[in-house]
Each structure stands twice: as C-alpha cells, then as structure tokens.
Amino acid sequence: MAEPIPNACRGPKGTIGWNGGIAVLLLWGGTAMMAVSDEGMWLLNDPPRTLLKEKYGYELTEEWLQRAMKASVRLNSGGSGGFVSPEGLLVTNHHVAADAVQKLSKPGVDLYHNGFYAARREEELKCLDLEVNVLQEIVDVTAEVNAAVKEGMTPAQAAAARRAVMSRIEKESLDRTGLRSDVVTLYNGGAYHLYRYKKYTDVRLVFSPEKAIAGFGGDVDNFEFPRYCLDVAFFRVYEDGKPAKTPHFFRWSATGPQEGDLVFVTGHPGTTQRLETWARLRHRRDLTLPYSLSRLRALEAALLQYSEEHPEKRRQAVADLHGVANARKAFTGQLQGLLTPAILEQKRQQEEELLAAARQRGLPTADAERALETIARVQEQLRTFEKEYALIEGGHAFASPLFLIARHCVRLAEELPKPSSERLREYRDSNLDSLKLSLFSPAPLYPELEQARLRTSLLFLAENLGGDHEIVRKVLAGKNPADRAAELIAGTRLFDPQERRKLVEGGQAAIEASQDSMIQLARSIDPIARQLRQRYETEVEEPERQAYAALAALRFAVYGRSIPPDATFTLRLAFGTVRGYQAEGQNIPWHTTIGQLFTRYDSLGGREPFTLPPRWLEHRRRLDPETPLNFVSTADTIGGNSGSPVLNRAGELVGVNFDRNRYGLVRNFVYTDVQARHIAVHSRAVLEALRKVYAAESLLQELTQH
C-alpha cells in the first residue's frame, strides 16, 4: 500500500484539509471552515483495520466482520436494517417500513398512522412485496470484467462486452450457489466485485409505531437536530412458513452509547459523488440538481393538493408525499453544498494534488490527464440530451407505477427470448425473481392518485421539452396533460396483478394484441427510450467508466486503498464517535431525552407536525424523562443508511440510524465531521417505549433474552 500524502493541517478559513487524498470541508454558521477526518464508508472485504487500531486502539476481528455482514440486511424498499434475534426478527426505520405498512393498510385500517403490534407470531402480517437481502460473500472479479474489454473496441462494443461478462458471472454464480448474485461497479469503474445475497421474500410486520411519534416534527425537523423520534419498526423473515433461523444477529444493548463512545454503522448507503471530478460536479450543480428539484417540487405540490381533498386521499398519498418531500430537502442541501465555491474549488485542487503527487513519485500521468479531459467533454455531450433521457428512459415523464409496470411487460416480451448476457441488465436471469415479486405485487393502486401523479408529470414533460417537441406530441396524442392522464388511467387494466401476469406469460403476441392504454403508450415510446438509453451508455456511461478507471488506477498507485469507493447501495462499514457539536453560536448536545420530547410538545401546543399519539400522552407519567431518545455521532452515513444498525465495540446494537443533520447533506460530495452528524434512535428509548407505552412484552423478551 502506498503511503498517503501527509495532511495539510489547519489553515485559514476557506482552505481545504487533506487526509489520504480526501479533502474535507464544513460549513460553520455559513462560513467555510477546514477540518481533517479519517472516516468513510468502507468495504467489508477491505476494512480499515490499521486506521482503527492507530486512532482508537481497536482490533477489528474477522469474527466481528462476519457477524456484521450476515446480521445486516438490505430492504428492497430502499433502506437498511439488522437482525436482532436468532429467529429472523429485524429492526429498521418506520420510514423505511412505510411502503410495506402503507400497502397493508386499507380504508378504515390505517396502520401507518395508528401503528401495529403483533403480540403473537400468528398475528404478524405478511408484506405484499417486501424483499430482504443478506450479504453472504464478496468476490473480486475486476480482472475478469476488465479482460472482456479489448483494445480498439468502440464505446458501444466495450459496453456490450462488459455487460455480457457481468451477466455471465452473475448467472454462473446464481446457478452454482442459489444466491442472488450482483456484480457491483466500484470506484466508478476502477474495480468490480461480485456480491452474493441470501434472499427472503416472506417478510412479516411485527411492530410499527404511530406516524406521529416515528416522525415527530415532520418536514420541519427533517435533517435537523435536536430530534425526538421513535423512528423504528420490526419485521420477521420466514422460510418455508416458519421464522427463519438467523444465528448471526446483533444483541440489543440495554444501556446504549455514552458521549465519546466509538460506534460503527453497518448499512447500505445509496449513492455518493465523492470521487466525481470537478467537471462532473459542475454539471450536477448547474443542470442535474436544478432539474431534479423542479420535478420534485411539482410532484410534492400535486400530492399535497390531493391529500387535502379527503382524509382517505391523505392516507393513500402519505408515504409517497413523505418520500418526495424528503428527497426535495436532501437535494436542496446538496445543491447548497455545490453552490459553496470552496466545495468545487477543493475538487479542482484534489485533481491537481493527485497529478502532482504522482509526478513526484515518478508515475506516468498521461492517462489520468486524458481521463479528466474525457469526463469534461462528456458533460458537454450529456448536456444536449440529459432531460430527454431522464424524462423518457428515466421515466420522469410518467410518475405512476402503472407506467413502469407497462414498460416491464413490454420489455420482458422483447428481452426474455434473448440470452441473459444480451439483455438489458434489469432483465438478466439473476434479477428476474426480484423483478417479478414487484411486478406481480397485489399492493393496491388508487386510480385518482395515479391520475394526479401522471397529470403532473405529463405537464412537467411539456414544460421541459416544449409543446411542439416530437416526444411531447407522441406522448400527449393530441390532448392536454390532464385529459391524456385521465384517458390513460381509464383505459388500463394493469391495476390487476393477474392482468400483468397474463401479459408477461403471453409474451410478444400478448403485448402486440393488447389494447391496454398504458401498454400502448409504453410500446409507442419504447424505441425512443431505447435509443436514448443506448446513447447514454455509449456517449456518457462507457467513456466515463473508462476514464474513472484510469483515475482510480493512479489513485491506487499514489494512495493505496486508503480511500473507500463511492456508495453503491451495497454493505459498508462506517465508524465515528458519539459527540455533539457547535452551530450558530450554540453547543448542541450529543443526545435528546424523552422528557425533552414532551417539553417540545407542550411548547408548540401539540399542533401539526408536533402532535403525539394518545397512548403516549396517556402513559406520559410512566416514562422515565431522562431516557435518551435520539443521539448523534460522526459516523459517515447518507441516504440508504436509514435503518442501519449502530453498534458498539462489542458489536451490540446501541441505536438505529434514521437521518443526518443539515450539515451532513454535503457528505454526498465531501466528508466532514465537525458539524455533520448522523442521527439515531437510542436503544434504551426503544425498550422504554415497548415496555411502558406499547406493553409489547413478547417483543421485549425476544430483544432482551439473548
């Protein structure tokens, strides 16, 4: 491993701190300040053992890592969790569970709002389409993937060759092991690892608190601290109709963490852009993020309006509305970060530093210099069709799951007759079971809600491309967005899972014969969508992948493996210390308490979004007001880490991660630990609530008997 460049230690405001090649910057009360940190999102097959030993005196053992890997879970609803008993019980966030809980609700039975507890196993509710993946093994397949791309190949040929070999590796692994097998791209093309997962599709709801306590403070407090939330939920995975045996699990800590403790987070962070170049981040700042925010604001407004029309409509839309509002606030924070000049300046300096360090060591830099030029040139190309790609192939013009269902039906008919290696990646053999679980889900869809979503997204399409654009005219078919949305919803039978199954099983003949409005729409634009996808893969994705591979090779030569790869919604290990911070002239403590929750409720008059469930008010005097409720630490988390177990040195679960503070939103691009914090539910608070508010004795016993 190459020795990292020495730290450029503390300097004037606005300067950048470097550590192992990573620049870290924070915003303190609106002023750019410098900080240095070692933390990151580490691969479990390349953990930071030396760093932990030198900084904390902690020996990270293989046994600890194996338990962490096989006790951590990924949910297909987009979050993380962890097993907390040997009988398949797992914990995650209420907001991660929201999709499954909402689908189990119905008119007059609002589990999302009112909560749920199964006192007996036979009362646990089977989720309609929830899948849980548990990582079993990681295999480095970089050499095999890279060998498939030959010198002289065009970008299209290289992309096809890489896609084919990745599909072959996945299929051979699935056939040999029976485990879900995904080849994951790391370092934006610098490495490729095969991840093998044990998959559970019989997942049952055990406990979910009321929305009012799980998300106390709502959008007002989102990405803020102090916080006062019991954002947890429990599921159980089953095999062959019985609770699964899960010998790898995290013991629940009855005491939880204290200030200054070293803690670990094992979860599945979604996406970061820390290794992206200056040119790529400028494009993200000026085009991608503003476009995304515009789309989210339009959809959020439509969902809010729909929710205000009737209580039942509010129930139907509440989970979607929360997700859209959360994304809007997160992207706003990311854009704020990229609009801070020092952030992009530090990226530019980072590139110069890498080249200078390589030259100092006598390493060739021509490939890396060409790579930087290539990535900059690609952004200019992407600028010419990014909106069309996002709207049509990305599906942003069709904000209804009904369209996605129709597209899958249409594409499955065309893709399945091909060899797995030649298909679009989402239709490869190793992914088909998971795809069909979602596609044939009996989860309810509501015609009026789908019409409101579709009307909004069709209008967004026209706003961005113009009414005379060829694609807009084809999609709207001579109608305005409102009328076209009404026509599409009225003319589809895809609300019925059996209708979807008939179309998929009937293949191309069934698709061509279908008079379904959504199927016809998906068929009509699929040639355009495929052209945009191919253009993106050959003009953007493949050139960038080769360029980033060259940058990664130089970075490895200079810094070794001291820099973890960007997040890819695969399992990572983060660590940090439990501690508060200073912001806007105030000392922010490391934790909040149950007593402070009630104080905040009292001070705000119990108005939305600061209401509490009746049972919390009823049992207020029984609860210990000094019980820690939420706490913060410096461990590195982003979206996708929701529900991640927070562990102590012994590997016990001391908290459940559920959010970042606003200073942590810039972590998508740079890591900072002076003000940025992740936020977790304290393990003691969960036990206190289960015992004194919910009388959940069987769940308590299961959590505490091991």
LUMPA-169616 format. One record per residue (C-alpha): x, y, z. Coordinates in pm, whole numbers. Layout:
N
<node <X Y Z>> ...
END
This chain:
706
<node <0 0 0>> <node <142 338 -100>> <node <196 586 180>> <node <-69 859 178>> <node <23 1221 126>> <node <75 1394 463>> <node <-210 1601 597>> <node <-221 1967 504>> <node <-309 2068 857>> <node <-528 2350 978>> <node <-515 2677 789>> <node <-712 2994 721>> <node <-1088 2994 666>> <node <-1182 2855 329>> <node <-875 2633 298>> <node <-911 2261 246>> <node <-796 1983 475>> <node <-646 1673 315>> <node <-616 1324 453>> <node <-517 1027 243>> <node <-614 1226 -64>> <node <-961 1317 65>> <node <-1041 1683 109>> <node <-1294 1757 380>> <node <-1476 2083 434>> <node <-1757 2201 654>> <node <-1988 2497 679>> <node <-1995 2654 1023>> <node <-2270 2910 1056>> <node <-2243 2981 684>> <node <-1864 3027 691>> <node <-1633 2786 514>> <node <-1404 2617 765>> <node <-1148 2339 731>> <node <-1137 2005 905>> <node <-950 1679 869>> <node <-1105 1335 916>> <node <-1030 968 860>> <node <-1380 826 845>> <node <-1556 696 536>> <node <-1778 418 400>> <node <-1550 115 392>> <node <-1584 -217 211>> <node <-1623 -512 443>> <node <-1367 -707 237>> <node <-1120 -417 268>> <node <-1183 -277 618>> <node <-978 0 785>> <node <-812 -223 1044>> <node <-490 -19 1069>> <node <-676 310 1095>> <node <-898 181 1377>> <node <-600 39 1562>> <node <-395 358 1536>> <node <-676 605 1609>> <node <-890 416 1861>> <node <-679 122 1973>> <node <-950 -109 1841>> <node <-879 -451 1689>> <node <-1136 -523 1416>> <node <-1159 -902 1403>> <node <-1276 -1127 1122>> <node <-1540 -1272 1354>> <node <-1680 -922 1419>> <node <-1691 -850 1045>> <node <-1859 -1179 958>> <node <-2133 -1123 1213>> <node <-2178 -765 1095>> <node <-2207 -880 733>> <node <-2455 -1161 794>> <node <-2664 -973 1052>> <node <-2706 -659 839>> <node <-2989 -654 586>> <node <-3094 -456 280>> <node <-3461 -394 205>> <node <-3586 -351 -150>> <node <-3788 -51 -32>> <node <-3460 138 -20>> <node <-3318 109 331>> <node <-3112 -96 573>> <node <-3172 -295 889>> <node <-3031 -564 1111>> <node <-3128 -896 1267>> <node <-3178 -867 1644>> <node <-3269 -1225 1735>> <node <-3184 -1576 1611>> <node <-3544 -1616 1492>> <node <-3548 -1378 1199>> <node <-3651 -1061 1384>> <node <-3506 -749 1224>> <node <-3517 -379 1305>> <node <-3525 -89 1062>> <node <-3682 258 1048>> <node <-4051 335 1046>> <node <-3995 549 736>> <node <-3820 256 563>> <node <-4109 30 661>> <node <-4364 290 548>> <node <-4408 147 198>> <node <-4486 -201 330>> <node <-4704 -68 614>> <node <-4900 153 375>> <node <-4966 -141 143>> <node <-5102 -342 436>> <node <-5340 -58 525>> <node <-5684 -8 375>> <node <-5979 227 417>> <node <-6066 230 787>> <node <-5744 46 884>> <node <-5456 294 877>> <node <-5155 107 1014>> <node <-4916 382 904>> <node <-5098 644 1112>> <node <-5219 431 1404>> <node <-4937 178 1439>> <node <-4936 -202 1470>> <node <-4814 -470 1710>> <node <-4837 -847 1675>> <node <-4827 -994 2025>> <node <-4817 -1347 1879>> <node <-4638 -1493 1578>> <node <-4965 -1587 1407>> <node <-5070 -1219 1417>> <node <-4767 -1099 1219>> <node <-4878 -954 884>> <node <-4723 -1085 563>> <node <-4594 -799 348>> <node <-4712 -787 -10>> <node <-4384 -732 -196>> <node <-4104 -672 52>> <node <-3770 -842 -16>> <node <-3480 -864 228>> <node <-3124 -936 111>> <node <-2845 -1053 342>> <node <-2489 -1042 212>> <node <-2305 -1374 234>> <node <-1987 -1325 32>> <node <-1788 -1073 -174>> <node <-1561 -1185 -461>> <node <-1328 -954 -653>> <node <-1394 -1009 -1025>> <node <-1217 -698 -1155>> <node <-966 -883 -1370>> <node <-1236 -1096 -1534>> <node <-1456 -798 -1618>> <node <-1170 -586 -1747>> <node <-1039 -871 -1963>> <node <-1362 -867 -2162>> <node <-1293 -516 -2295>> <node <-1033 -536 -2571>> <node <-814 -259 -2704>> <node <-964 -88 -3007>> <node <-1326 -155 -2912>> <node <-1572 127 -2972>> <node <-1762 252 -2665>> <node <-2069 57 -2779>> <node <-1866 -263 -2819>> <node <-1693 -213 -2485>> <node <-2023 -152 -2307>> <node <-2176 -465 -2464>> <node <-1873 -676 -2376>> <node <-1870 -557 -2017>> <node <-2244 -609 -1980>> <node <-2215 -960 -2121>> <node <-1935 -1072 -1891>> <node <-2105 -925 -1584>> <node <-2426 -1107 -1673>> <node <-2235 -1433 -1728>> <node <-2059 -1404 -1391>> <node <-2390 -1339 -1218>> <node <-2569 -1628 -1388>> <node <-2290 -1876 -1317>> <node <-2286 -1766 -953>> <node <-2664 -1793 -921>> <node <-2666 -2140 -1080>> <node <-2382 -2261 -859>> <node <-2486 -2112 -524>> <node <-2858 -2036 -550>> <node <-2781 -1693 -405>> <node <-2879 -1363 -560>> <node <-2561 -1251 -740>> <node <-2483 -892 -842>> <node <-2166 -761 -999>> <node <-2113 -416 -847>> <node <-1911 -139 -1009>> <node <-1678 32 -760>> <node <-1458 341 -794>> <node <-1680 437 -1093>> <node <-1515 161 -1296>> <node <-1189 105 -1109>> <node <-1300 -228 -960>> <node <-1578 -487 -987>> <node <-1696 -711 -702>> <node <-1948 -994 -704>> <node <-2192 -970 -412>> <node <-2385 -1284 -316>> <node <-2703 -1246 -110>> <node <-2940 -1477 71>> <node <-3287 -1354 -22>> <node <-3605 -1357 186>> <node <-3942 -1277 28>> <node <-4169 -1393 312>> <node <-4136 -1089 538>> <node <-4392 -1009 808>> <node <-4466 -695 1004>> <node <-4420 -732 1382>> <node <-4428 -376 1518>> <node <-4469 -28 1379>> <node <-4533 279 1598>> <node <-4769 560 1511>> <node <-4650 801 1244>> <node <-4680 1093 1489>> <node <-4407 959 1721>> <node <-4198 791 1449>> <node <-4173 1118 1256>> <node <-4235 1376 1529>> <node <-4161 1720 1382>> <node <-4230 1612 1025>> <node <-4072 1808 743>> <node <-3994 2097 980>> <node <-3742 1890 1176>> <node <-3628 1670 886>> <node <-3246 1688 852>> <node <-3226 1885 1178>> <node <-3103 1820 1531>> <node <-3211 1810 1815>> <node <-3468 1545 1718>> <node <-3735 1350 1909>> <node <-3840 1047 1702>> <node <-3906 679 1765>> <node <-3827 601 1400>> <node <-3815 221 1430>> <node <-4011 -78 1304>> <node <-3968 -454 1337>> <node <-4019 -727 1076>> <node <-3958 -1101 1081>> <node <-3829 -1306 788>> <node <-3972 -1653 728>> <node <-3855 -1962 542>> <node <-4092 -2244 449>> <node <-4365 -2082 655>> <node <-4156 -2071 974>> <node <-3944 -1796 1132>> <node <-3601 -1811 965>> <node <-3301 -1921 1166>> <node <-3061 -1627 1182>> <node <-2768 -1722 1405>> <node <-2584 -1404 1308>> <node <-2764 -1121 1487>> <node <-2692 -812 1695>> <node <-2763 -832 2067>> <node <-2974 -539 2182>> <node <-2789 -314 2428>> <node <-2992 -222 2735>> <node <-2763 72 2812>> <node <-2685 218 2470>> <node <-2400 459 2393>> <node <-2244 734 2602>> <node <-2075 1053 2489>> <node <-1732 983 2342>> <node <-1801 618 2258>> <node <-1666 467 1938>> <node <-1960 340 1731>> <node <-1996 160 1399>> <node <-2271 179 1137>> <node <-2333 -120 908>> <node <-2569 -31 628>> <node <-2625 23 259>> <node <-2554 385 167>> <node <-2719 466 -165>> <node <-2508 695 -380>> <node <-2224 940 -321>> <node <-2025 1151 -564>> <node <-1702 1199 -370>> <node <-1483 1059 -648>> <node <-1653 1256 -925>> <node <-1442 1517 -1098>> <node <-1471 1893 -1086>> <node <-1629 1898 -1431>> <node <-1887 1633 -1339>> <node <-1989 1812 -1020>> <node <-2025 2143 -1204>> <node <-2264 1968 -1441>> <node <-2452 1825 -1144>> <node <-2473 2170 -985>> <node <-2589 2356 -1295>> <node <-2816 2100 -1465>> <node <-2889 1774 -1286>> <node <-2982 1901 -940>> <node <-3191 2201 -1055>> <node <-3385 1972 -1289>> <node <-3441 1717 -1011>> <node <-3558 1982 -767>> <node <-3802 2125 -1018>> <node <-3953 1780 -1073>> <node <-3980 1703 -703>> <node <-4142 2036 -620>> <node <-4407 1983 -887>> <node <-4483 1632 -764>> <node <-4485 1739 -400>> <node <-4736 2016 -474>> <node <-4962 1770 -657>> <node <-4951 1519 -372>> <node <-5022 1790 -116>> <node <-5322 1909 -311>> <node <-5451 1554 -350>> <node <-5405 1489 23>> <node <-5611 1792 119>> <node <-5916 1674 -75>> <node <-6022 1398 169>> <node <-5883 1204 469>> <node <-5885 882 267>> <node <-5683 1050 -5>> <node <-5438 1169 260>> <node <-5397 809 374>> <node <-5336 692 17>> <node <-5069 954 -56>> <node <-4894 995 279>> <node <-4599 759 221>> <node <-4534 895 -130>> <node <-4556 1251 -4>> <node <-4305 1183 272>> <node <-4060 1029 25>> <node <-4087 1315 -222>> <node <-4054 1583 47>> <node <-3753 1405 195>> <node <-3582 1387 -146>> <node <-3658 1751 -216>> <node <-3499 1863 109>> <node <-3196 1636 60>> <node <-3131 1759 -295>> <node <-3172 2119 -178>> <node <-2896 2060 74>> <node <-2675 1902 -192>> <node <-2724 2198 -423>> <node <-2645 2437 -139>> <node <-2320 2249 -91>> <node <-2219 2264 -457>> <node <-2306 2634 -466>> <node <-2044 2690 -196>> <node <-1736 2794 -401>> <node <-1492 2620 -168>> <node <-1652 2280 -232>> <node <-1586 2283 -606>> <node <-1252 2455 -558>> <node <-1140 2172 -330>> <node <-1235 1923 -602>> <node <-1023 2107 -854>> <node <-734 2116 -606>> <node <-779 1746 -537>> <node <-724 1665 -905>> <node <-413 1881 -918>> <node <-285 1725 -596>> <node <-326 1373 -735>> <node <-131 1455 -1051>> <node <140 1638 -857>> <node <181 1350 -613>> <node <209 1101 -898>> <node <474 1306 -1076>> <node <667 1338 -751>> <node <676 958 -732>> <node <778 924 -1095>> <node <443 778 -1202>> <node <304 846 -1551>> <node <4 1080 -1553>> <node <-90 1098 -1923>> <node <-380 851 -1890>> <node <-524 1038 -1593>> <node <-492 1374 -1766>> <node <-674 1238 -2071>> <node <-937 1093 -1837>> <node <-1007 1435 -1685>> <node <-1039 1582 -2032>> <node <-1271 1300 -2139>> <node <-1503 1347 -1841>> <node <-1522 1721 -1907>> <node <-1602 1658 -2274>> <node <-1869 1401 -2182>> <node <-2054 1661 -1975>> <node <-2091 1882 -2279>> <node <-2234 1587 -2469>> <node <-2468 1493 -2186>> <node <-2599 1848 -2173>> <node <-2753 1801 -2520>> <node <-2991 1517 -2423>> <node <-2994 1472 -2045>> <node <-3351 1595 -1999>> <node <-3488 1372 -2274>> <node <-3304 1075 -2123>> <node <-3433 1143 -1770>> <node <-3788 1211 -1882>> <node <-3832 918 -2119>> <node <-3589 639 -2031>> <node <-3569 754 -1669>> <node <-3950 763 -1657>> <node <-3981 1108 -1502>> <node <-4250 1199 -1754>> <node <-4466 913 -1627>> <node <-4477 938 -1246>> <node <-4707 641 -1197>> <node <-4608 284 -1114>> <node <-4862 180 -1376>> <node <-4632 307 -1649>> <node <-4333 126 -1500>> <node <-4541 -192 -1488>> <node <-4637 -145 -1854>> <node <-4276 -86 -1955>> <node <-4161 -401 -1779>> <node <-4433 -605 -1952>> <node <-4334 -463 -2292>> <node <-3962 -509 -2239>> <node <-3986 -854 -2085>> <node <-4158 -972 -2403>> <node <-3864 -847 -2608>> <node <-3579 -925 -2368>> <node <-3660 -1274 -2235>> <node <-3611 -1456 -2568>> <node <-3251 -1326 -2575>> <node <-2962 -1490 -2390>> <node <-2927 -1340 -2044>> <node <-2594 -1178 -2134>> <node <-2753 -981 -2419>> <node <-3049 -841 -2226>> <node <-3086 -504 -2060>> <node <-2932 -552 -1716>> <node <-3255 -530 -1519>> <node <-3385 -836 -1707>> <node <-3085 -1063 -1652>> <node <-3161 -1406 -1506>> <node <-3015 -1323 -1166>> <node <-3262 -1037 -1120>> <node <-3583 -1185 -1262>> <node <-3726 -1324 -938>> <node <-3691 -990 -760>> <node <-3837 -805 -1057>> <node <-4141 -1034 -1073>> <node <-4201 -1001 -697>> <node <-4253 -630 -752>> <node <-4425 -658 -1090>> <node <-4694 -900 -972>> <node <-4742 -739 -632>> <node <-5106 -724 -515>> <node <-5036 -392 -341>> <node <-5328 -154 -403>> <node <-5306 129 -655>> <node <-5560 409 -648>> <node <-5695 544 -980>> <node <-5746 903 -865>> <node <-5398 919 -709>> <node <-5235 771 -1018>> <node <-5420 1019 -1238>> <node <-5298 1312 -1025>> <node <-4938 1190 -1038>> <node <-4950 1124 -1412>> <node <-5115 1457 -1492>> <node <-4837 1638 -1307>> <node <-4554 1450 -1474>> <node <-4700 1488 -1825>> <node <-4723 1863 -1767>> <node <-4362 1856 -1645>> <node <-4264 1681 -1969>> <node <-4422 1956 -2177>> <node <-4271 2230 -1960>> <node <-3922 2096 -2013>> <node <-3931 1998 -2381>> <node <-4199 2230 -2518>> <node <-4537 2154 -2667>> <node <-4406 2115 -3022>> <node <-4135 1862 -2931>> <node <-4179 1535 -3118>> <node <-4174 1329 -2799>> <node <-4432 1550 -2629>> <node <-4668 1528 -2923>> <node <-4634 1149 -2935>> <node <-4697 1110 -2562>> <node <-4990 1353 -2536>> <node <-5153 1220 -2855>> <node <-5335 1544 -2932>> <node <-5464 1606 -2578>> <node <-5362 1828 -2290>> <node <-5185 1663 -1994>> <node <-5496 1645 -1776>> <node <-5711 1482 -2043>> <node <-5434 1247 -2152>> <node <-5375 1133 -1792>> <node <-5747 1068 -1746>> <node <-5757 869 -2071>> <node <-5454 658 -1977>> <node <-5583 571 -1630>> <node <-5934 492 -1754>> <node <-5800 269 -2030>> <node <-5564 46 -1834>> <node <-5628 -287 -1663>> <node <-5283 -301 -1506>> <node <-5428 -234 -1161>> <node <-5492 -611 -1163>> <node <-5178 -824 -1097>> <node <-5335 -1114 -1288>> <node <-5361 -897 -1599>> <node <-4989 -820 -1571>> <node <-4909 -1189 -1532>> <node <-5113 -1277 -1843>> <node <-4925 -1021 -2048>> <node <-4584 -1143 -1933>> <node <-4669 -1510 -1980>> <node <-4825 -1436 -2321>> <node <-4502 -1283 -2449>> <node <-4475 -1070 -2760>> <node <-4806 -1189 -2906>> <node <-4998 -1077 -2597>> <node <-4825 -739 -2596>> <node <-4896 -675 -2963>> <node <-5261 -774 -2923>> <node <-5315 -566 -2609>> <node <-5550 -267 -2627>> <node <-5446 -151 -2280>> <node <-5374 224 -2284>> <node <-5057 200 -2073>> <node <-4919 -89 -2274>> <node <-4982 105 -2596>> <node <-4809 413 -2453>> <node <-4509 210 -2339>> <node <-4485 41 -2680>> <node <-4511 369 -2869>> <node <-4221 537 -2691>> <node <-4000 235 -2627>> <node <-3797 277 -2948>> <node <-3720 637 -2846>> <node <-3642 532 -2489>> <node <-3405 258 -2605>> <node <-3226 498 -2838>> <node <-3176 744 -2552>> <node <-3053 464 -2328>> <node <-2806 341 -2587>> <node <-2686 693 -2643>> <node <-2634 743 -2270>> <node <-2450 413 -2233>> <node <-2216 474 -2528>> <node <-2166 852 -2511>> <node <-2166 902 -2134>> <node <-2152 589 -1921>> <node <-1883 393 -2103>> <node <-1642 685 -2169>> <node <-1681 796 -1806>> <node <-1630 442 -1678>> <node <-1304 404 -1869>> <node <-1190 749 -1762>> <node <-1267 691 -1397>> <node <-1089 356 -1416>> <node <-774 540 -1527>> <node <-810 789 -1241>> <node <-869 504 -996>> <node <-553 326 -1113>> <node <-344 637 -1047>> <node <-516 696 -714>> <node <-441 338 -606>> <node <-77 386 -705>> <node <-48 705 -500>> <node <-277 647 -202>> <node <-323 271 -197>> <node <-663 163 -66>> <node <-683 445 189>> <node <-981 595 5>> <node <-1304 392 4>> <node <-1517 385 -312>> <node <-1834 585 -359>> <node <-2152 434 -217>> <node <-2341 184 -436>> <node <-2629 65 -210>> <node <-2407 -222 -101>> <node <-2297 -303 252>> <node <-2041 -66 404>> <node <-1882 -11 742>> <node <-1862 340 886>> <node <-1735 446 1227>> <node <-1708 756 1443>> <node <-1758 890 1793>> <node <-2071 993 1978>> <node <-2043 1366 2033>> <node <-2230 1693 1998>> <node <-2120 1997 1802>> <node <-2140 2375 1781>> <node <-2370 2554 1538>> <node <-2485 2914 1511>> <node <-2318 3003 1841>> <node <-2479 2720 2037>> <node <-2349 2396 2184>> <node <-2566 2113 2052>> <node <-2563 1818 2296>> <node <-2499 1462 2184>> <node <-2848 1339 2271>> <node <-3209 1427 2347>> <node <-3439 1270 2605>> <node <-3797 1153 2634>> <node <-3859 1437 2878>> <node <-3742 1689 2617>> <node <-3984 1535 2368>> <node <-4277 1623 2593>> <node <-4134 1968 2661>> <node <-4125 2037 2287>> <node <-4478 1903 2250>> <node <-4601 2130 2530>> <node <-4424 2438 2395>> <node <-4574 2402 2048>> <node <-4930 2342 2162>> <node <-4949 1996 2010>> <node <-5008 2132 1660>> <node <-4900 1952 1342>> <node <-4640 1822 1288>> <node <-4569 1827 1663>> <node <-4855 1605 1778>> <node <-4821 1290 1986>> <node <-5027 970 1978>> <node <-5293 943 2251>> <node <-5121 647 2416>> <node <-4800 849 2458>> <node <-4993 1121 2637>> <node <-5180 862 2842>> <node <-4857 695 2963>> <node <-4651 1012 2991>> <node <-4602 985 3368>> <node <-4487 624 3346>> <node <-4196 708 3116>> <node <-3855 797 3258>> <node <-3792 1151 3130>> <node <-3414 1103 3148>> <node <-3416 816 2897>> <node <-3202 911 2595>> <node <-3423 926 2284>> <node <-3205 1029 1987>> <node <-2827 1071 1964>> <node <-2567 1179 1710>> <node <-2224 1057 1608>> <node <-1963 1143 1348>> <node <-2001 811 1161>> <node <-2037 856 786>> <node <-2391 797 655>> <node <-2612 911 368>> <node <-2947 811 214>> <node <-2982 432 207>> <node <-2831 412 556>> <node <-3179 464 701>> <node <-3242 174 937>> <node <-2873 88 970>> <node <-2768 -75 1297>> <node <-2542 140 1515>> <node <-2302 -87 1705>> <node <-2059 -56 1993>> <node <-1713 -212 2017>> <node <-1864 -544 2122>> <node <-2091 -549 1819>> <node <-2406 -487 2025>> <node <-2683 -274 1878>> <node <-2690 61 2059>> <node <-2901 256 1809>> <node <-3087 263 1478>> <node <-2973 528 1230>> <node <-3254 735 1075>> <node <-3126 1068 946>> <node <-2848 1325 902>> <node <-2845 1682 1019>> <node <-2839 1954 753>> <node <-2461 1992 780>> <node <-2434 1629 672>> <node <-2609 1682 339>> <node <-2281 1793 182>> <node <-2140 1447 260>> <node <-2255 1330 -81>> <node <-1952 1519 -213>> <node <-1708 1560 77>> <node <-1687 1414 426>> <node <-1693 1646 727>> <node <-1721 1559 1094>> <node <-1712 1889 1283>> <node <-2079 1981 1242>> <node <-2211 1698 1023>> <node <-2376 1418 1221>> <node <-2588 1114 1159>> <node <-2888 1077 1391>> <node <-3004 754 1555>> <node <-3273 625 1789>> <node <-3113 525 2120>> <node <-3153 156 2208>> <node <-3275 242 2561>> <node <-3558 454 2420>> <node <-3692 160 2219>> <node <-3702 -65 2526>> <node <-3863 208 2736>> <node <-4137 268 2479>> <node <-4206 -101 2418>> <node <-4235 -164 2791>> <node <-4430 138 2915>> <node <-4628 264 2614>> <node <-4699 -42 2400>> <node <-4692 -325 2660>> <node <-4509 -528 2393>> <node <-4392 -799 2631>> <node <-4322 -1071 2375>> <node <-4113 -838 2161>> <node <-3929 -710 2467>> <node <-3849 -1062 2579>> <node <-3715 -1155 2237>> <node <-3491 -848 2228>> <node <-3350 -888 2578>> <node <-3324 -1264 2638>> <node <-3011 -1316 2424>> 
END
